[in-house]
Amino acid sequence: MSKVKIKKEYSELGFSSRFMFGKIMRNERYAKPFLEEILGFSIHHIEYIDREKDFEAQPDSHGIRMDLYVDDGNTIYDCEMQTKNTGNLIKRSRYYQGQIDTYSLEPGDDYDELKRTYIVFICTFDLFKEDRYIYTFESTCLENPDLKLGDDSVKIFVNTKGSVGNVSNSFKELMHFIDTSEIMEYKSDFVNDLRDALVDARKRTDWRNAYMTMQEYLKEERREAIREGRAEGRAEGRAEGRAEGRAEGRAELIAEMLRDGKTPEAIAEFCKVPMELIKEVQESLTVARK
């Protein structure tokens, strides 16, 4: 893939792309009202959780990359953008829950200190085929559905193409924007803000360079994952999916560590990546600052 093609693709990235969604949601101005619109209740404030500490500490493990991962002091919110039905979202939500719980407790903490969690998948498809906008799951007793387990964990799957459910007009406009990234005038002020954020994001040189670097690294990760997948008998599509998540997460982590003043040598040791990739990310950040 040439850099010219990558640049053109970046200018056409929609809000629902994981790269663009993750970048825009790093701004509390957009993240907090986005969560409030999806969940249907107000959040007092949000604090971004250190993804480097929580989920990248073991780069060779089966780690996860959070698109939007925040805490309001009492509740943890994880919101993921999903444009493809990979067939494993339900099990992924289970794995994410375990990872969040594991990393949210310090040694010696009591289980009662586990915070309430909302794991939200924004899907541009209907995972459960009931045409609902929102599917909300909590643990209940099979023998008595009115009896709640009360483990304070909630999993939500949003369907941007839904038509069933009591949702607001602003929610429907948000679904349309997520689904289409259409640049138009919306009745919802917040959706207009997201539209403007997307337009501005497409012009950002530093984000474009980071995206280009990520794509170059992703090509090599895909080749490696496919080789590994063939050796282990996995399907190529599954191998590529694993490579994409791994490449995106590591490229963004490298950029964050460079901004924090970490040395390239320390980053290479921590992330287990070649110095060439770190230099590419470093160069993209240098170009962006000029």
N, C-alpha and C positions, 0 to 999 in steps of 0.2 A: 504494500500500500504506500503510495507516494505521499509526501507531505502536502502537496497541493490538494490532493483528494481529501486528506484529513482536515485541512483548513476549511474546505467547502463544507464538509460534514459538520464541523463545529458550528458554523454559522447557521446551520439548519437544525441544530439540536433542539428538541422540544423540552418543555418543562418536565415531562415524565421520564426523561432519560436519567439514569441513576447519577451520572456525573453532574448534570445541571441541577437536579433536585437537591442533591447533597450539598452543592455549593451555595445555592440560594437559601437553603434551610439553615446554614450556619449563621444567618442573621436573625436575631431574636425578633426583629420587627416583622418578619414573615413567619417564623416558626411557631411562635406562640398563638397568633390568631388562626394559623393553619390547623394546629391541633385542636383548638377550641371549636372550630367549624366542624371538624370531623367527629369529635367526641360529643359535642352538644352541651358542653358545660364550660364555665370560666376557670381559668388557671391563674393563680395569683402571680406567679413569676416562674421563670425557668432558668436553670443553670445547665450549661453544657458539661457533660461528663467527659473526662479525659479518655478518649478512645485509645490513645497510644498506651496508656497504663492498663486499661481494662481488657482490651481485646487483641492487642498486638504483641503482648509480652512473650508469646511463644510462636514466632512466625512459621515454624515448621509443623505446628499442630493444626487441627481442623478448626481454625479460627473463623470468626465472622466479622463482617464489616457492616457497621450500623450507618444507615443513611441519615437518620435523625434520632439522636439519643440524648435525652435531657431528663432533668430531675427537678421537682418543685419543692424538695425538702421532705415530702411525705410519699411521693409517688414517682416512679420511673416510667418514662414514656419512650418506647422504641417504635419508630414509624419507618416502614420500608416501602419503596416504590417498586412495583412488580409489573412489567409489561409482557412477560411471557409466562405461560402456565407450564412450569417445569415438572409438574406432577409430584412435587415433594413439599409443597408449601405447608401443609398441615404438620408434617413431621419436622419441618424446619422451625415452625413456631414452637414446637416442643423443645427443640434443641436450644433455640434462642432463650427460652425461659430458663432453662438450666444454666446457661452461661451467665445470664444476668444475675441470677440468684447466687451463683458461685462467686462472682467477682464483686457483688455488692456487700458481702459480709467480710469483715476483717477477722483474722484469727482471734478466737476467744469470744466473738460475738454470739449472742443467743439467737435462735431461729426467730424469736418474736420480733427481732429487729429488721427482718426482711420487709422491704417496703412494698406497697401495692404496686402492681405493674400493669401497664397497658401495652400489649404488642399489637401493632396495627400494620396490616398489609394493604396498601392502596393498589388494587388490581385493575388493569384496563381490560378485564375480561370477567365473566361470571363464573367463579370457581365452583359454586354449588348449584348452578342451573335453576335457580328459583326466581330470577329477575329482580332480586332485592338490591337496594342500594347498600345496605349494611347487614352483615351477619355477625352477631355478637355471641361469644361463647364463654361460659363460666362453668366450673365443675358443680354438678348436682348429683343427688342420689337417684339411681335408676329406679329403686323401689318406691321412692317418694320424691318426685320432681320438685316439690316445694321446699325440700330440704337442701340448702346450699352448703357446700363444703367449707366455704369461707376462707380459702387460702389466699385471697386478695390478688389473684391473677386473672386478667381478662385478655382474651384474644379477639381481635376484630378484623374481619376481612371486608374491605370496601370494594364495591363494584361500580366503576365509573359509568357503566352502560346500563345501570339499573333503572327501574321504573316503579318498583313497589316499595312503599315505606313512607312514613310521615316525616319528610325532610323539608327544610326551608328552600325558598327560591335561590338564596345565595349559595346553599349547598349544591343545588342542581347546576348553577353557573360554574361553581368550582369544579364539579365533575366534568362539565363540558370543556373547561380550560385544560384540565389535566389530560383529557382524552385527545384533544385536538391541538392545543397550544395556539389556538386561533387569536390573532392580533386584531381585536375589535373593541368597541366600547361596551362594557358590561354595566348592569345596574348595580352590582355589588362593588363598593369602593375597594374592598380587600382584593377581589379578583382583578380589578384594574391595577392595583399595586403589584400583584404578582406578574401581570402582563408586562408592566413597565420594568420590573426586575429582570424578566427574561430578555427583553429587548436590550437592556443595559449589559446583561451578562454575555450576550452574544458579541458584544463589542470589546470585552475585556481581553487585553493581550496576554496578561499573566495566566488567566484561566485557559485561554486557547493554547498557550504553550504547554501548560500542564497536561491538557488533554492530548496534544500531539505526542508528548513524551510518553504518556500512558499507553497510547495506541501502539507506538513503536515497541514498547516493552511487552505489550499484550501479544503481539505477533510471536515473539520468542516464547512467551509463556504458553501460548496455544500449541506451538510446535512441540514443546517439551511435554505438555500435558497429554497431547495425542500420542506421543511416543510411549509415555507411561501407561496411558489408557489401553493402548494396543497390547502392551506387555502384560497388563493385568486383566485383559478381556473386557474392558469397559467400552461403551459406545463413544464415538468421537464427539457427538453433541454434548454428552455429559462431561467429557474431559474438557471441552472448550468452555463450558459454563463454569467449571471450577477454575480454569485459568483466568477467565475474565474477572471474577470476583477477587482472586488473589492478586492479579496485576493492578487493578484499580485501588485496592486497599493499600498495597505497598507503595505505589507511586505517591499517593496522597500522604501517607505516613512519612515518607522521605521528605516531602516538601515541608510538612509541619515541623519535623525535627531540625531541618536546616534553618527555618525561621526561629526556632528556639535556641539556636547557637550551637547545636551539636556538630562535632567534626565529621567529615565524610568517612573517616576511618571507623569512628564509633558507630555510625549509622550502618556501614557495611557489615560490621560484626553483629550488630543487633538484629538487622533485618535479613541477613544472609543473602545479600544481593551483590552483584558485581559493581565495582567502582564506576564502571562506564555509565550505568544507569543513574547513579548518584550525581555524576558530573552533568549528565543531560538535564536532570531536574534542576541542578544548581544553575546551569546556564539559562534555563527557561525563566527562573526567578530573577536572574541578573538582567536579562533582556526586558522583563516586565517592569523593573524599577527604573529603567532609562527613560 
